[in-house]
Amino acid sequence: MTTIDWVGSIAATFTTLSFIPQVWRVWHSRHTADISLGMYILFTTGVGLWLVYGLMIGSLPIIAANGITLLLAGAVLVMKIRFG
């Protein structure tokens, strides 16, 4: 693994893990009034496109980070629609 791959993997880990507190909070509180639906629709779509891009270029850090982030951001988006 190159230095570039290490930097990408660490960055991907931190940005992906940053969604866990939001998912946890929304899941337990069922409160989504302060979350922007438009932002999460755009963000989740963008993350999905990053995942496709990562698959197209074969970049494991991009694939892994955006695959997991898509699940986490998608969960917040679903809860926003369901609870909110």
Buried (B, 14 or more C-beta within 10 A) or exposed (E): EEEEEEEBBEEBBEEBEEBEEBBEBBEEEEEBEEBEEEEBBEBBEBBBEBBEEBEEEEBEBBBBBBBBBBEBBBBBBEBBEEBE
